């Protein structure tokens, strides 16, 4: 392979001789039409042929059949690359769908949408586009049948349900209406998001946690209970809520648990430089929480025309992940955003640490008490402290169902 790869003691590179590489060709053919963050220029038929040729090269996830070495670093890199190339293909298809629809090439648009659904079967907007296109081509029966097939597909997923917008579209078509063909303006077809690898999302405390063994076991049990997706740890300031939450996070991130995509700790910074927490408007609170979650997930995006919270919800959609949100009492106005994440990502769980409860549907609240005082602390073990502590005040309340 010397004619392909060159190397010395410090670096490895591809030789300059001509060669054909599908990923490089895909990138060349889809630029600039599927380039993240770049304004879309008018597209002619030559551009469409070029973009179509590029999309044909995408056959599924990058290195899908490659046997991975036992490396977390490589696995994180591969996941990032697979997501990037997948989203680039989806975006390119959206450009093709938009162009064909605008030029009344409904058969072509339909074929592009079907291709998009082959590589992204849970793209709900695309299911709506297909139903609308079929209705405009006098294929209402097929549009209705397609809705039923998708409903069966999504209902097989944990907590899966059809969004109200798609159900409304289904009723409109079923009742003889002709829905508006709407894919999106060129400038609204957002760029491609990249998520940088984030090797350590849980800080490691310098001191051991003493006297909280039973509480940790209780919290772990709740987090592993399928019906509990929103767990709030509350209590007076200074009782050690954050320290307990970190202990839970470390335990879950260092063992094989139900959180396949890991644990992310999100420490919110109380707005001390803005006066009291009450001085935060709902919009300010929402923006700060959204940015903090994006930062903790190492999520960055060029999609300036799509709200960040919507992008985060889409990113979390198929992930099995635990998000631990600390110091939430100053941002209680952002509770609806957290609930939106839970609705969009049915395999994500939220562990919220807050002096105030969220008073949200499905919330399970654990009230944390302080450790008991001892005249002679050497007489009792941490486990005995823990047992009495639980008897004195650590309680759970709420209706997770």
C-alpha positions as CSV (number, residue, x, y, z in Angstrom):
1,X,0.0,0.0,0.0
2,X,3.0,2.3,-0.3
3,X,1.5,4.0,-3.4
4,X,-1.5,5.0,-1.3
5,X,-0.1,5.8,2.2
6,X,3.2,7.5,3.1
7,X,4.7,7.7,6.5
8,X,7.8,8.8,8.5
9,X,8.6,8.7,12.2
10,X,6.2,11.5,13.0
11,X,3.2,11.4,10.6
12,X,1.1,9.4,8.2
13,X,-0.4,10.8,5.0
14,X,-2.2,9.9,1.8
15,X,0.0,10.0,-1.3
16,X,-0.8,12.6,-4.0
17,X,-1.3,10.0,-6.8
18,X,-4.8,9.8,-8.2
19,X,-7.1,7.4,-6.3
20,X,-10.8,7.0,-5.8
21,X,-12.2,7.2,-2.3
22,X,-16.0,7.1,-1.8
23,X,-16.1,9.4,1.2
24,X,-13.9,12.0,-0.5
25,X,-16.0,11.7,-3.6
26,X,-19.2,12.1,-1.6
27,X,-17.8,15.2,0.0
28,X,-16.8,16.7,-3.3
29,X,-20.1,16.0,-5.0
30,X,-22.2,17.3,-2.2
31,X,-20.3,20.6,-1.8
32,X,-21.4,23.3,-1.5
33,X,-25.1,22.1,-1.6
34,X,-24.9,20.2,1.7
35,X,-22.2,22.3,3.3
36,X,-22.9,23.1,6.9
37,X,-23.4,26.8,7.7
38,X,-23.1,27.9,4.1
39,X,-25.9,30.0,2.5
40,X,-27.6,28.2,-0.3
41,X,-27.0,29.5,-3.8
42,X,-29.6,29.0,-6.6
43,X,-29.3,25.5,-7.9
44,X,-29.5,24.5,-11.6
45,X,-30.1,21.1,-13.1
46,X,-26.3,20.4,-13.4
47,X,-26.0,21.0,-9.7
48,X,-28.9,18.6,-9.1
49,X,-27.3,15.9,-11.1
50,X,-24.1,16.3,-9.2
51,X,-25.8,16.2,-5.8
52,X,-27.9,13.2,-6.9
53,X,-24.7,11.4,-7.9
54,X,-23.2,12.2,-4.5
55,X,-26.2,11.0,-2.6
56,X,-26.1,7.6,-4.5
57,X,-22.7,7.0,-2.9
58,X,-24.2,6.9,0.6
59,X,-25.2,3.4,1.5
60,X,-25.5,3.6,5.3
61,X,-23.4,4.3,8.4
62,X,-19.7,5.1,7.9
63,X,-17.6,2.0,8.6
64,X,-20.8,0.1,9.5
65,X,-19.2,-3.3,9.0
66,X,-15.8,-2.5,10.5
67,X,-14.8,-4.6,13.5
68,X,-14.0,-2.0,16.1
69,X,-10.9,-2.3,18.3
70,X,-11.6,-2.1,22.1
71,X,-11.0,1.6,22.2
72,X,-13.4,4.1,23.7
73,X,-11.6,6.9,21.9
74,X,-12.0,5.2,18.5
75,X,-15.7,4.4,19.3
76,X,-16.4,8.0,20.2
77,X,-14.7,9.2,17.0
78,X,-16.6,6.7,14.9
79,X,-19.9,7.7,16.4
80,X,-19.2,11.3,15.6
81,X,-18.2,10.6,12.0
82,X,-21.2,8.3,11.4
83,X,-23.5,11.1,12.7
84,X,-21.8,13.7,10.5
85,X,-22.0,11.8,7.2
86,X,-25.5,10.6,8.0
87,X,-26.8,14.1,8.6
88,X,-24.9,15.4,5.5
89,X,-26.8,12.8,3.4
90,X,-30.1,13.7,5.0
91,X,-29.5,17.4,4.3
92,X,-28.5,16.7,0.7
93,X,-31.7,14.8,0.2
94,X,-33.7,17.7,1.8
95,X,-32.2,20.0,-0.8
96,X,-33.2,17.7,-3.6
97,X,-36.7,17.3,-2.2
98,X,-37.1,21.0,-1.9
99,X,-35.9,21.7,-5.4
100,X,-38.1,19.0,-7.0
101,X,-41.2,20.2,-5.0
102,X,-40.6,23.8,-6.0
103,X,-40.5,22.8,-9.7
104,X,-43.6,20.6,-9.4
105,X,-41.5,17.4,-10.0
106,X,-43.6,15.5,-7.5
107,X,-42.6,12.0,-8.7
108,X,-38.9,12.9,-8.2
109,X,-39.6,14.5,-4.8
110,X,-41.4,11.4,-3.8
111,X,-38.5,9.2,-4.7
112,X,-36.1,11.4,-2.8
113,X,-38.3,11.3,0.3
114,X,-38.5,7.5,0.1
115,X,-34.7,7.4,-0.1
116,X,-34.4,9.7,2.9
117,X,-36.7,7.4,4.9
118,X,-34.6,4.4,3.9
119,X,-31.6,5.9,5.8
120,X,-33.6,7.7,8.5
121,X,-36.9,5.7,9.1
122,X,-37.8,7.8,12.1
123,X,-37.6,11.2,10.3
124,X,-41.2,12.2,11.2
125,X,-41.3,15.3,9.0
126,X,-40.3,13.2,6.0
127,X,-43.2,10.9,6.6
128,X,-45.4,14.0,6.5
129,X,-43.8,15.1,3.3
130,X,-44.4,11.7,1.7
131,X,-48.0,11.7,2.7
132,X,-48.6,15.2,1.3
133,X,-46.8,14.3,-2.0
134,X,-48.9,11.1,-2.4
135,X,-52.1,13.0,-1.8
136,X,-51.2,15.6,-4.5
137,X,-50.6,12.7,-6.9
138,X,-54.1,11.3,-6.3
139,X,-52.7,8.5,-4.1
140,X,-54.7,9.2,-0.9
141,X,-55.1,5.5,-0.1
142,X,-51.4,4.9,-0.1
143,X,-50.8,8.1,2.0
144,X,-53.3,6.8,4.6
145,X,-51.7,3.3,4.6
146,X,-48.2,4.8,4.9
147,X,-49.4,6.7,8.1
148,X,-50.6,3.4,9.6
149,X,-47.3,1.7,8.8
150,X,-45.4,4.5,10.4
151,X,-47.7,4.5,13.5
152,X,-47.0,0.8,14.0
153,X,-43.3,1.4,13.6
154,X,-43.1,4.2,16.1
155,X,-45.3,2.5,18.6
156,X,-42.9,-0.4,18.9
157,X,-40.3,2.0,20.3
158,X,-40.3,2.6,24.1
159,X,-42.8,5.5,24.7
160,X,-43.1,6.0,21.0
161,X,-46.1,8.0,19.7
162,X,-47.1,9.9,16.6
163,X,-46.7,13.6,16.9
164,X,-50.0,15.7,16.8
165,X,-48.9,17.5,13.6
166,X,-48.6,14.2,11.7
167,X,-51.9,12.9,13.1
168,X,-53.6,16.2,12.0
169,X,-52.1,15.8,8.5
170,X,-53.5,12.2,8.4
171,X,-57.0,13.3,9.3
172,X,-56.8,16.1,6.7
173,X,-55.9,13.6,3.9
174,X,-58.4,11.0,5.1
175,X,-61.2,13.6,5.0
176,X,-60.4,14.5,1.4
177,X,-58.3,17.6,2.1
178,X,-55.3,18.5,0.0
179,X,-52.5,19.6,2.4
180,X,-50.0,22.3,1.5
181,X,-46.7,21.1,0.0
182,X,-44.2,22.5,2.4
183,X,-40.6,21.3,2.7
184,X,-38.9,24.5,3.7
185,X,-37.1,27.5,2.2
186,X,-33.5,26.9,1.1
187,X,-32.2,29.1,3.9
188,X,-34.2,27.1,6.4
189,X,-32.7,23.8,5.5
190,X,-30.2,23.8,8.3
191,X,-26.6,22.8,8.2
192,X,-25.1,19.8,9.8
193,X,-24.3,19.6,13.5
194,X,-21.2,18.1,14.8
195,X,-20.8,16.7,18.3
196,X,-17.3,16.7,19.5
197,X,-16.1,13.7,21.6
198,X,-16.4,14.4,25.3
199,X,-14.2,11.9,27.1
200,X,-15.1,12.9,30.7
201,X,-18.5,14.4,31.5
202,X,-18.5,13.6,35.3
203,X,-15.9,15.4,37.5
204,X,-14.2,13.2,40.1
205,X,-14.4,14.6,43.7
206,X,-11.2,14.6,45.8
207,X,-12.8,13.3,49.0
208,X,-14.8,10.2,49.7
209,X,-18.5,10.3,50.4
210,X,-19.4,9.2,53.9
211,X,-22.7,8.2,55.4
212,X,-24.8,8.1,52.3
213,X,-24.7,4.4,51.2
214,X,-28.5,3.8,51.7
215,X,-29.4,7.0,49.9
216,X,-27.2,6.1,47.0
217,X,-28.7,2.7,46.7
218,X,-32.2,4.3,46.9
219,X,-31.4,6.8,44.1
220,X,-29.8,4.1,41.9
221,X,-32.9,1.9,42.3
222,X,-35.1,4.8,41.2
223,X,-32.9,5.6,38.2
224,X,-33.1,1.9,37.1
225,X,-36.8,1.8,37.4
226,X,-38.3,2.0,33.9
227,X,-41.3,4.1,34.9
228,X,-39.2,6.8,36.6
229,X,-37.7,9.2,34.1
230,X,-37.6,12.4,36.1
231,X,-36.0,12.2,39.5
232,X,-35.5,15.3,41.7
233,X,-33.1,15.3,44.7
234,X,-34.1,18.2,47.0
235,X,-33.2,19.5,50.4
236,X,-31.8,22.5,52.2
237,X,-28.6,24.2,51.0
238,X,-25.4,22.6,52.2
239,X,-26.7,19.1,53.0
240,X,-24.5,17.6,50.2
241,X,-27.0,17.2,47.3
242,X,-24.4,17.9,44.6
243,X,-21.9,15.5,46.2
244,X,-24.5,12.7,46.3
245,X,-25.4,13.4,42.7
246,X,-21.8,13.2,41.6
247,X,-21.4,9.9,43.4
248,X,-24.4,8.5,41.5
249,X,-23.0,9.8,38.3
250,X,-19.6,8.2,38.8
251,X,-21.2,4.9,39.8
252,X,-23.3,4.8,36.6
253,X,-20.5,6.0,34.3
254,X,-18.0,3.4,35.5
255,X,-20.2,0.3,35.3
256,X,-22.3,-1.5,32.7
257,X,-25.7,0.2,33.3
258,X,-28.8,0.9,31.3
259,X,-27.3,4.2,30.1
260,X,-25.7,3.0,26.9
261,X,-24.7,6.5,25.9
262,X,-23.3,7.5,29.2
263,X,-23.9,10.0,32.0
264,X,-23.5,13.8,31.6
265,X,-23.2,16.1,34.6
266,X,-24.6,19.6,33.9
267,X,-23.7,22.1,36.7
268,X,-25.8,25.2,36.2
269,X,-24.2,28.4,37.4
270,X,-26.5,30.4,39.7
271,X,-27.0,33.9,38.3
272,X,-25.1,35.7,41.1
273,X,-24.0,38.4,38.7
274,X,-27.6,39.2,37.8
275,X,-28.9,39.7,41.3
276,X,-31.4,37.3,42.6
277,X,-32.7,34.3,40.7
278,X,-36.1,35.9,40.6
279,X,-34.5,38.6,38.4
280,X,-34.1,36.1,35.6
281,X,-36.8,36.2,32.9
282,X,-38.2,32.9,31.6
283,X,-36.4,33.6,28.3
284,X,-33.0,34.2,30.1
285,X,-33.4,31.1,32.2
286,X,-34.3,29.1,29.1
287,X,-31.3,30.3,27.2
288,X,-28.8,29.7,30.0
289,X,-30.1,26.1,30.6
290,X,-30.1,25.3,26.9
291,X,-26.5,26.6,26.5
292,X,-25.3,24.7,29.6
293,X,-26.8,21.4,28.3
294,X,-25.3,22.0,24.9
295,X,-21.9,22.7,26.4
296,X,-22.0,19.7,28.7
297,X,-22.8,17.5,25.7
298,X,-20.1,19.1,23.6
299,X,-22.8,19.9,21.1
300,X,-22.1,22.5,18.5
301,X,-24.0,23.3,15.4
302,X,-24.0,25.6,12.4
303,X,-27.8,25.4,12.2
304,X,-28.5,29.1,12.9
305,X,-32.1,29.0,11.7
306,X,-33.1,26.1,14.0
307,X,-33.6,26.8,17.8
308,X,-30.8,25.2,19.9
309,X,-33.3,23.4,22.1
310,X,-34.9,21.7,19.1
311,X,-31.5,20.6,17.9
312,X,-30.6,19.2,21.4
313,X,-33.9,17.3,21.5
314,X,-33.2,15.8,18.0
315,X,-29.7,14.8,19.1
316,X,-31.0,13.0,22.2
317,X,-33.8,11.4,20.3
318,X,-32.3,7.9,20.0
319,X,-29.8,8.1,22.9
320,X,-30.0,6.1,26.2
321,X,-28.4,8.7,28.5
322,X,-28.6,10.1,32.0
323,X,-28.5,13.8,32.3
324,X,-27.8,15.2,35.8
325,X,-28.8,18.8,36.1
326,X,-27.4,20.5,39.2
327,X,-28.4,23.8,40.9
328,X,-31.7,24.0,39.0
329,X,-33.5,26.0,41.7
330,X,-32.4,29.3,40.1
331,X,-33.7,28.1,36.7
332,X,-37.1,26.6,37.7
333,X,-38.8,28.6,34.9
334,X,-37.0,26.2,32.4
335,X,-38.9,23.1,33.7
336,X,-41.0,23.0,30.5
337,X,-37.8,22.7,28.4
338,X,-36.6,19.7,30.5
339,X,-40.0,18.0,30.0
340,X,-39.7,18.7,26.2
341,X,-36.4,16.8,26.2
342,X,-38.1,13.8,28.0
343,X,-40.9,13.8,25.5
344,X,-38.5,13.9,22.5
345,X,-36.0,11.4,23.9
346,X,-37.8,8.5,25.4
347,X,-34.7,6.6,26.5
348,X,-33.2,9.7,28.3
349,X,-33.6,10.1,32.1
350,X,-33.2,13.4,34.0
351,X,-31.8,13.5,37.6
352,X,-32.4,17.1,38.8
353,X,-30.7,18.5,41.9
354,X,-32.6,21.5,43.2
355,X,-33.7,23.2,46.4
356,X,-37.1,23.6,44.8
357,X,-39.2,20.7,43.3
358,X,-40.2,21.0,39.7
359,X,-43.9,20.1,40.4
360,X,-43.9,18.4,37.0
361,X,-45.9,15.4,35.9
362,X,-44.1,12.1,36.5
363,X,-41.6,13.7,38.9
364,X,-40.3,11.6,41.8
365,X,-38.9,13.7,44.6
366,X,-36.4,12.5,47.1
367,X,-36.1,14.8,50.1
368,X,-32.5,14.7,51.5
369,X,-31.8,15.4,55.1
370,X,-28.5,16.3,56.7
371,X,-26.3,13.8,58.5
372,X,-27.1,13.4,62.2
373,X,-24.8,14.9,64.8
374,X,-22.8,12.6,67.0
375,X,-21.2,13.3,70.4
376,X,-18.7,10.6,69.7
377,X,-18.5,9.9,65.9
378,X,-16.1,6.9,66.4
379,X,-18.9,4.9,68.1
380,X,-20.9,4.5,64.9
381,X,-20.0,3.4,61.4
382,X,-21.1,5.3,58.3
383,X,-23.6,2.6,57.6
384,X,-25.2,3.1,61.0
385,X,-25.3,6.9,60.4
386,X,-26.9,6.2,57.1
387,X,-29.6,4.0,58.5
388,X,-30.6,6.6,61.1
389,X,-30.4,9.3,58.5
390,X,-32.9,7.6,56.3
391,X,-35.2,7.0,59.3
392,X,-35.0,10.7,60.3
393,X,-35.7,12.4,57.0
394,X,-34.7,11.1,53.6
395,X,-38.0,10.4,51.9
396,X,-39.4,9.9,48.4
397,X,-42.6,11.2,47.1
398,X,-44.3,11.7,43.8
399,X,-46.1,9.7,41.2
400,X,-43.7,8.4,38.5
401,X,-46.6,6.7,36.7
